Amino acid sequence: MWSIILLSVFLVVMIVIGFWGMKKTSSLNDFFLGGRTVGPWVSAFAYGTTYFSAVLFIGFAGKLGWGFGLNSLWIAAGNSFIGALLSWLILGRRTRIMTQNLDVMTMPEFLHERYGGKYIKIFTAVIIFIFLLPYSASVFKGLGHLFEANFKISYDLALFIMIMITGVYLVLGGYFAITLTDFIQGLIMLVGCFLMVGIFVGKGGGLVEVVSSITEKYSAHVPPLSLNSYLILASLVIMTSFGTWGMPQMVQKFYAIKNESVITKAAVITLFFSLVITFTAYFTGAMTHIFYDSVPVVNGAPAFDRLIPDLLTNNLPEILMALILLLVLSASMSTLSSLVLVSSSSVAIDLYKGHINPEISKENSLAMMRFLSGVFILISFFIAKFEFAIIVTLMSLSWGAIAGSFMAPYIYGLYWKGVTMAGAVAGMITGLTTNIALFFILGPANSPIASCAAMIVPFIIIPVVSLFTKKPDKSILDKSFQGIS
């Protein structure tokens, strides 16, 4: 009963925010960036809630908390200090200044204007649209399992509910609605995390007893870590921490901030938020060793995605379970809305407006963004419905492909005037092909290694190619680096 009541209230609030955002949205810039007027608290919560979703709470926390025990907390530390704090401090200021200098709103537009390539925008937009689909689908999948377990409804119906909730407030309100809902959802996530950990630690006999029990039972449940397992753990830290530096839906938050003074405050707030969320998720995942003796098996295979939903459903009182449901829903809806916004922009802004019909009116551009947002949600739904792989595999493929393609060209573009268009394109191609090739060569179980390699290789390829190819146009460099010391 409490789950239904809180979910209904949550849904009504999201719809109201959607209509409020619709009234404030009159242009494509408003819909996609909120007019570049976002302050530190909202920016920080938008970054954090986009970063962490059901993929973390259901997929990563369950599988990695069981597989690595307390060692999974290294991932939490990496996410907080590298993926959150350093990302803001190293990328925030230059991204805000340079995207304003170049008058761009998207990653494809930035790479196009920064390097002057004729087709680089098309190539980038296609990568975003194709490879953000698995990421979005993985979020839907995690939510579907949680709703299925809590409401005793079918997985398909749970996915349909997610589509309706996300579609309404995003398609109507755009970035204004996203930022306000992100702040509300972030507060729900923080409260839910503190309560969840408190109850499970209490059930386990206190913090000292819980840590001792996890260590003891982990040794009994999981064979000693091999060298390969430690390599996977290190790869996961790198993939999920540095990977955010090249994800379009993450760096978009730097585009939208009000001014440079926002950055330091937002970095500190995001660090605190990330520490709470990630340590809660992975510590809860490690605590599954206290409550389970083995991983549930579905159709003859370990069902890691079932660990956390079943743990929550079987051990929490109804009213707290309802709040935790909102916690995961909040995290996931924020991530979904950012993914959908960035993906639909790759077609509406970068492909259609950028190449096919540059003279399209602002009303039609806005209408196309809203339409494509709905289309992207539907496509993600069908991918999630057929459940072709576990959540970690889906996310590993998408993160590796996107971060491998964009991270090096993006960071070099912010800091190095010597990088050439040919170098940037070579980096994008090698990053993408490295991830896809290694994913299939090494297998899904080693996909984090493939993702890390895809991120690292372009940092070597880009300067090598840039040394032997046509130098960048001076006018582009002057415009890009204006105001950057």
C-alpha positions as CSV (number, residue, x, y, z in Angstrom):
1,M,0.0,0.0,0.0
2,W,2.7,2.5,0.9
3,S,4.6,1.7,-2.3
4,I,1.5,2.6,-4.3
5,I,0.8,5.8,-2.4
6,L,4.3,7.1,-2.6
7,L,4.7,6.1,-6.2
8,S,1.4,7.9,-7.1
9,V,2.5,11.1,-5.3
10,F,5.9,10.9,-7.1
11,L,4.2,10.5,-10.5
12,V,1.9,13.5,-9.9
13,V,4.9,15.6,-8.9
14,M,6.8,14.6,-12.0
15,I,3.9,15.5,-14.2
16,V,3.4,18.9,-12.5
17,I,7.2,19.6,-13.0
18,G,6.9,18.6,-16.6
19,F,4.1,21.1,-17.3
20,W,6.1,23.8,-15.3
21,G,9.2,23.1,-17.4
22,M,7.1,23.3,-20.6
23,K,6.1,26.8,-19.7
24,K,9.7,27.9,-19.3
25,T,10.9,26.2,-22.5
26,S,10.6,28.3,-25.6
27,S,13.7,27.4,-27.5
28,L,16.0,24.5,-28.3
29,N,18.6,26.0,-26.0
30,D,16.1,26.1,-23.1
31,F,15.0,22.5,-23.8
32,F,18.6,21.1,-24.0
33,L,20.6,23.3,-21.6
34,G,18.2,25.3,-19.5
35,G,19.5,28.5,-21.0
36,R,22.9,28.0,-19.3
37,T,21.5,29.3,-16.0
38,V,22.0,26.4,-13.6
39,G,23.5,27.0,-10.1
40,P,25.9,24.9,-8.1
41,W,23.5,22.8,-6.0
42,V,21.2,21.9,-8.9
43,S,24.2,21.3,-11.2
44,A,25.8,19.0,-8.6
45,F,22.7,17.0,-8.1
46,A,22.0,16.8,-11.8
47,Y,25.5,15.4,-12.3
48,G,25.2,12.9,-9.5
49,T,21.8,11.6,-10.3
50,T,22.7,11.2,-13.9
51,Y,25.9,9.3,-12.9
52,F,24.1,6.8,-10.7
53,S,21.0,4.8,-11.6
54,A,19.4,1.3,-11.2
55,V,22.5,0.0,-13.0
56,L,24.5,0.8,-9.9
57,F,21.9,-0.2,-7.2
58,I,20.6,-3.4,-8.9
59,G,23.3,-4.5,-11.4
60,F,26.7,-3.4,-10.2
61,A,25.9,-3.5,-6.4
62,G,24.6,-7.0,-6.6
63,K,27.1,-8.6,-9.0
64,L,30.2,-6.8,-7.8
65,G,29.3,-6.6,-4.2
66,W,29.0,-10.4,-4.2
67,G,32.0,-11.0,-6.5
68,F,34.4,-8.7,-4.8
69,G,33.0,-8.2,-1.3
70,L,34.4,-5.2,0.5
71,N,37.0,-4.7,-2.3
72,S,34.1,-3.3,-4.3
73,L,34.4,-0.2,-2.2
74,W,37.4,0.7,-4.3
75,I,35.0,1.4,-7.1
76,A,33.0,3.7,-4.9
77,A,36.2,5.6,-4.0
78,G,37.2,5.9,-7.7
79,N,33.7,7.1,-8.7
80,S,33.7,9.7,-6.0
81,F,37.1,11.2,-6.3
82,I,37.8,10.7,-10.0
83,G,34.5,10.5,-11.6
84,A,32.9,13.3,-9.6
85,L,35.4,15.6,-7.9
86,L,38.3,15.6,-10.5
87,S,35.9,15.7,-13.4
88,W,34.5,19.0,-12.2
89,L,37.8,20.5,-11.3
90,I,39.7,19.5,-14.5
91,L,37.0,19.7,-17.1
92,G,34.3,22.1,-15.8
93,R,35.8,25.5,-16.4
94,R,37.4,24.9,-19.8
95,T,34.2,23.1,-21.0
96,R,32.0,26.0,-19.9
97,I,34.2,28.7,-21.5
98,M,35.0,26.8,-24.7
99,T,31.4,25.7,-25.5
100,Q,30.2,29.2,-25.0
101,N,33.0,30.6,-27.2
102,L,32.1,28.1,-30.0
103,D,28.3,28.5,-29.4
104,V,27.7,24.8,-29.2
105,M,25.2,22.7,-27.2
106,T,26.2,19.0,-27.8
107,M,29.3,16.8,-27.9
108,P,29.1,16.4,-31.7
109,E,28.8,20.2,-32.2
110,F,31.8,20.7,-29.9
111,L,34.0,18.3,-31.8
112,H,32.8,19.7,-35.1
113,E,33.5,23.3,-34.2
114,R,36.7,22.6,-32.3
115,Y,38.3,20.6,-35.1
116,G,36.5,21.9,-38.2
117,G,35.8,18.5,-39.7
118,K,33.0,18.4,-42.2
119,Y,31.6,15.0,-41.3
120,I,32.9,14.6,-37.7
121,K,29.5,15.8,-36.4
122,I,27.6,13.0,-38.3
123,F,30.0,10.3,-37.1
124,T,29.8,11.5,-33.5
125,A,26.0,11.7,-33.5
126,V,25.6,8.2,-34.9
127,I,27.9,6.8,-32.2
128,I,25.9,8.5,-29.5
129,F,22.5,7.4,-30.8
130,I,23.6,3.8,-31.3
131,F,25.6,3.1,-28.2
132,L,23.5,5.0,-25.7
133,L,20.7,2.6,-26.4
134,P,22.2,-0.3,-24.4
135,Y,23.0,2.0,-21.5
136,S,19.4,3.3,-21.4
137,A,18.0,-0.2,-21.8
138,S,20.2,-1.4,-18.9
139,V,18.6,1.3,-16.7
140,F,15.1,0.2,-17.7
141,K,16.1,-3.4,-17.1
142,G,17.2,-2.7,-13.5
143,L,14.0,-0.8,-12.7
144,G,11.8,-3.5,-14.3
145,H,13.3,-6.2,-11.9
146,L,12.7,-4.0,-8.9
147,F,9.1,-3.2,-9.7
148,E,8.5,-6.8,-10.6
149,A,9.7,-8.0,-7.2
150,N,8.0,-5.3,-5.2
151,F,4.6,-4.9,-6.9
152,K,4.3,-8.6,-8.0
153,I,3.6,-7.4,-11.5
154,S,5.0,-8.7,-14.8
155,Y,8.4,-7.4,-16.0
156,D,6.8,-6.0,-19.2
157,L,4.2,-4.0,-17.2
158,A,6.9,-2.7,-15.0
159,L,8.8,-1.5,-18.1
160,F,5.7,0.2,-19.5
161,I,5.2,2.1,-16.2
162,M,8.8,3.4,-16.5
163,I,8.2,4.6,-20.0
164,M,5.1,6.5,-19.0
165,I,6.7,8.2,-16.0
166,T,9.9,9.2,-17.8
167,G,8.3,10.2,-21.0
168,V,5.8,12.6,-19.5
169,Y,8.1,14.9,-17.6
170,L,11.0,14.8,-20.0
171,V,9.1,15.3,-23.3
172,L,7.1,18.2,-21.8
173,G,9.7,20.0,-19.7
174,G,13.2,19.3,-21.1
175,Y,16.2,20.4,-19.2
176,F,14.4,22.8,-16.8
177,A,12.2,19.8,-15.7
178,I,15.2,17.5,-15.5
179,T,17.2,19.8,-13.2
180,L,14.3,20.4,-10.8
181,T,13.4,16.7,-10.7
182,D,17.1,15.8,-10.3
183,F,17.3,17.9,-7.1
184,I,14.2,16.4,-5.7
185,Q,15.3,12.9,-6.7
186,G,18.8,13.5,-5.2
187,L,17.3,14.4,-1.8
188,I,15.2,11.2,-1.9
189,M,18.4,9.2,-2.8
190,L,20.4,10.6,0.1
191,V,17.6,9.9,2.7
192,G,16.9,6.5,1.3
193,C,20.6,5.5,1.4
194,F,21.2,6.5,5.0
195,L,18.0,4.6,6.1
196,M,18.8,1.5,4.0
197,V,22.4,1.1,5.3
198,G,21.3,1.8,8.9
199,I,18.6,-0.9,8.8
200,F,20.9,-3.6,7.2
201,V,23.8,-2.8,9.5
202,G,21.4,-3.1,12.5
203,K,20.1,-6.4,11.3
204,G,23.7,-7.6,10.9
205,G,24.6,-6.8,14.5
206,G,26.3,-3.4,14.1
207,L,29.1,-2.1,11.8
208,V,32.0,-4.0,13.3
209,E,30.1,-7.3,13.3
210,V,28.9,-6.7,9.7
211,V,32.4,-6.0,8.4
212,S,33.7,-9.1,10.2
213,S,30.8,-11.3,8.9
214,I,31.2,-10.0,5.3
215,T,35.0,-10.8,5.4
216,E,34.4,-14.3,6.8
217,K,31.5,-15.4,4.6
218,Y,33.0,-13.8,1.5
219,S,36.0,-16.2,1.8
220,A,33.6,-19.1,2.1
221,H,31.3,-18.1,-0.7
222,V,33.8,-16.9,-3.3
223,P,37.1,-18.6,-4.3
224,P,40.3,-16.6,-3.7
225,L,40.7,-13.8,-6.1
226,S,42.9,-14.6,-9.1
227,L,45.1,-12.1,-10.8
228,N,42.5,-11.8,-13.5
229,S,39.8,-10.9,-11.0
230,Y,42.0,-8.1,-9.6
231,L,42.5,-6.9,-13.2
232,I,38.8,-6.8,-13.7
233,L,38.3,-4.9,-10.4
234,A,40.9,-2.3,-11.5
235,S,39.3,-2.1,-14.9
236,L,35.9,-1.4,-13.3
237,V,37.4,1.4,-11.3
238,I,38.9,3.0,-14.4
239,M,35.9,2.4,-16.6
240,T,33.2,3.7,-14.2
241,S,35.4,6.6,-12.9
242,F,37.4,8.0,-15.8
243,G,34.7,6.9,-18.3
244,T,32.4,9.7,-17.2
245,W,34.9,12.2,-18.5
246,G,33.9,11.3,-22.1
247,M,30.2,10.6,-21.7
248,P,28.1,13.2,-23.4
249,Q,25.3,13.1,-20.9
250,M,27.8,13.9,-18.1
251,V,29.8,16.7,-19.7
252,Q,26.5,18.3,-20.8
253,K,26.2,19.4,-17.2
254,F,29.3,21.6,-17.6
255,Y,27.7,23.3,-20.6
256,A,24.7,24.4,-18.6
257,I,26.2,26.0,-15.5
258,K,25.6,29.6,-14.9
259,N,29.2,30.7,-14.6
260,E,32.7,29.6,-13.6
261,S,32.1,30.4,-9.9
262,V,29.7,27.5,-9.8
263,I,32.4,24.9,-10.4
264,T,34.2,24.6,-7.1
265,K,31.0,24.5,-5.1
266,A,29.4,22.0,-7.4
267,A,32.6,19.8,-7.2
268,V,32.4,19.6,-3.4
269,I,28.7,18.9,-3.4
270,T,29.0,16.2,-6.0
271,L,31.8,14.6,-4.1
272,F,29.6,14.3,-0.9
273,F,26.7,13.1,-2.9
274,S,28.8,10.4,-4.7
275,L,30.4,9.2,-1.5
276,V,27.0,8.6,0.1
277,I,25.4,6.9,-3.0
278,T,28.3,4.7,-4.1
279,F,29.4,3.5,-0.7
280,T,25.8,2.7,0.2
281,A,25.3,0.7,-3.0
282,Y,28.5,-1.3,-2.9
283,F,28.4,-1.9,0.9
284,T,24.9,-3.1,0.6
285,G,26.0,-5.4,-2.2
286,A,28.8,-6.8,0.0
287,M,26.3,-7.4,2.8
288,T,24.4,-9.9,0.5
289,H,27.0,-12.4,1.9
290,I,25.4,-12.1,5.3
291,F,21.9,-12.7,4.0
292,Y,22.6,-15.3,1.3
293,D,24.6,-18.5,1.1
294,S,24.5,-18.5,-2.7
295,V,23.4,-16.5,-5.7
296,P,19.9,-17.2,-6.9
297,V,19.7,-19.3,-10.1
298,V,17.3,-18.6,-13.0
299,N,17.2,-20.9,-16.0
300,G,20.4,-22.6,-14.8
301,A,22.5,-19.4,-14.6
302,P,23.4,-17.2,-11.6
303,A,20.9,-14.3,-11.4
304,F,23.0,-11.5,-9.9
305,D,20.4,-9.0,-10.9
306,R,18.0,-10.6,-8.4
307,L,20.3,-10.2,-5.4
308,I,19.4,-6.7,-4.4
309,P,15.7,-6.6,-5.3
310,D,15.1,-9.8,-3.3
311,L,17.3,-8.6,-0.4
312,L,15.3,-5.4,-0.2
313,T,11.9,-7.0,-0.6
314,N,12.6,-9.7,2.0
315,N,14.2,-7.6,4.8
316,L,12.8,-4.1,4.8
317,P,9.5,-3.0,6.3
318,E,6.9,-1.9,3.7
319,I,7.2,1.9,4.2
320,L,11.0,1.8,4.0
321,M,10.8,-0.5,1.0
322,A,8.5,2.1,-0.6
323,L,11.1,4.8,0.0
324,I,13.9,2.6,-1.3
325,L,11.8,2.0,-4.4
326,L,11.7,5.7,-4.9
327,L,15.4,5.9,-4.3
328,V,16.2,3.6,-7.2
329,L,13.4,5.0,-9.3
330,S,14.8,8.6,-8.7
331,A,18.3,7.6,-9.6
332,S,17.2,5.8,-12.8
333,M,14.7,8.4,-14.0
334,S,17.4,11.1,-13.9
335,T,19.9,9.0,-15.8
336,L,17.2,8.0,-18.3
337,S,16.1,11.6,-18.9
338,S,19.7,12.7,-19.5
339,L,20.4,9.8,-21.8
340,V,17.2,10.4,-23.8
341,L,17.9,14.1,-24.1
342,V,21.5,13.6,-25.4
343,S,20.5,10.8,-27.8
344,S,17.6,12.7,-29.3
345,S,19.8,15.8,-29.7
346,S,22.2,13.7,-31.8
347,V,19.5,13.4,-34.4
348,A,17.5,16.6,-33.9
349,I,20.4,19.0,-33.5
350,D,23.5,17.4,-34.9
351,L,22.1,15.4,-37.9
352,Y,18.9,17.1,-39.0
353,K,19.4,20.8,-38.0
354,G,23.2,20.5,-38.5
355,H,23.2,19.0,-42.0
356,I,19.8,18.3,-43.5
357,N,17.8,21.4,-42.7
358,P,19.9,24.2,-41.0
359,E,17.1,26.7,-41.5
360,I,14.5,24.8,-39.5
361,S,12.5,27.1,-37.2
362,K,13.0,27.0,-33.4
363,E,9.4,25.7,-33.0
364,N,10.0,22.8,-35.3
365,S,13.4,22.0,-33.7
366,L,11.8,21.9,-30.3
367,A,9.0,19.7,-31.6
368,M,11.5,17.3,-33.2
369,M,13.5,17.1,-29.9
370,R,10.3,16.1,-28.0
371,F,9.3,13.6,-30.7
372,L,12.7,11.9,-30.8
373,S,12.8,11.8,-27.0
374,G,9.7,9.7,-27.1
375,V,11.1,7.5,-29.9
376,F,14.3,6.8,-28.0
377,I,12.4,5.8,-24.8
378,L,10.4,3.3,-26.9
379,I,13.5,1.8,-28.5
380,S,15.2,1.4,-25.1
381,F,12.0,-0.3,-23.8
382,F,12.1,-3.0,-26.5
383,I,15.9,-3.6,-26.0
384,A,15.2,-4.1,-22.3
385,K,12.2,-6.2,-22.9
386,F,14.1,-9.0,-24.6
387,E,16.9,-9.0,-22.0
388,F,19.6,-10.1,-24.3
389,A,22.4,-9.7,-21.7
390,I,22.9,-8.9,-18.0
391,I,23.1,-5.3,-16.9
392,V,26.9,-5.1,-16.4
393,T,27.6,-6.4,-19.9
394,L,25.2,-3.9,-21.5
395,M,26.6,-1.0,-19.6
396,S,30.2,-2.1,-20.2
397,L,29.7,-2.1,-24.0
398,S,28.1,1.3,-24.2
399,W,30.5,3.0,-21.8
400,G,33.5,1.6,-23.5
401,A,32.3,2.5,-27.0
402,I,31.3,6.1,-26.1
403,A,34.0,7.0,-23.7
404,G,36.6,5.3,-26.0
405,S,35.4,7.4,-28.9
406,F,35.1,10.8,-27.2
407,M,37.2,11.1,-24.1
408,A,40.6,11.6,-25.7
409,P,39.4,14.0,-28.5
410,Y,37.4,16.0,-26.0
411,I,40.1,16.3,-23.4
412,Y,42.9,17.0,-25.9
413,G,40.5,19.6,-27.5
414,L,40.2,21.4,-24.1
415,Y,43.9,21.5,-23.3
416,W,46.1,21.0,-26.4
417,K,46.2,23.4,-29.4
418,G,48.4,21.0,-31.4
419,V,45.8,18.3,-31.9
420,T,44.6,18.0,-35.5
421,M,41.3,17.0,-37.0
422,A,42.9,13.9,-38.5
423,G,44.3,13.0,-35.1
424,A,40.9,13.5,-33.4
425,V,39.1,11.3,-36.0
426,A,41.8,8.6,-35.7
427,G,41.4,8.6,-32.0
428,M,37.6,8.2,-32.2
429,I,37.9,5.4,-34.7
430,T,40.6,3.5,-32.8
431,G,38.7,3.9,-29.5
432,L,35.5,2.6,-31.0
433,T,37.0,-0.3,-32.8
434,T,39.2,-1.3,-29.9
435,N,36.3,-1.6,-27.6
436,I,34.1,-3.6,-30.0
437,A,36.9,-5.9,-31.1
438,L,38.1,-6.7,-27.5
439,F,34.6,-7.1,-26.3
440,F,34.1,-10.0,-28.6
441,I,37.6,-11.4,-28.4
442,L,37.8,-11.4,-24.6
443,G,34.1,-12.1,-24.0
444,P,31.5,-10.2,-22.0
445,A,33.0,-11.3,-18.7
446,N,36.1,-9.2,-19.5
447,S,34.2,-6.3,-21.0
448,P,35.6,-3.8,-18.5
449,I,39.1,-4.6,-19.7
450,A,38.0,-3.9,-23.3
451,S,36.4,-0.6,-22.2
452,C,39.6,0.6,-20.4
453,A,41.8,-0.3,-23.4
454,A,39.4,1.7,-25.6
455,M,39.8,4.7,-23.4
456,I,43.6,4.5,-23.2
457,V,44.6,3.7,-26.9
458,P,43.2,7.0,-28.4
459,F,45.4,9.1,-26.0
460,I,48.4,7.5,-27.7
461,I,47.1,7.5,-31.3
462,I,45.9,11.2,-31.3
463,P,49.3,12.9,-30.7
464,V,51.1,10.5,-33.0
465,V,48.7,11.2,-35.9
466,S,48.6,15.0,-35.1
467,L,52.4,15.2,-35.5
468,F,52.2,14.2,-39.1
469,T,48.9,15.8,-40.3
470,K,47.7,19.2,-41.3
471,K,47.8,21.7,-38.4
472,P,44.6,23.2,-37.0
473,D,43.3,26.5,-38.3
474,K,44.6,29.4,-36.2
475,S,41.2,31.2,-36.3
476,I,39.6,28.1,-34.8
477,L,42.2,28.0,-32.0
478,D,41.9,31.7,-31.2
479,K,38.1,31.4,-31.0
480,S,38.2,28.2,-28.9
481,F,40.8,29.3,-26.3
482,Q,39.6,32.9,-25.9
483,G,39.4,33.7,-22.2
484,I,41.3,30.5,-21.2
485,S,44.7,31.1,-19.6
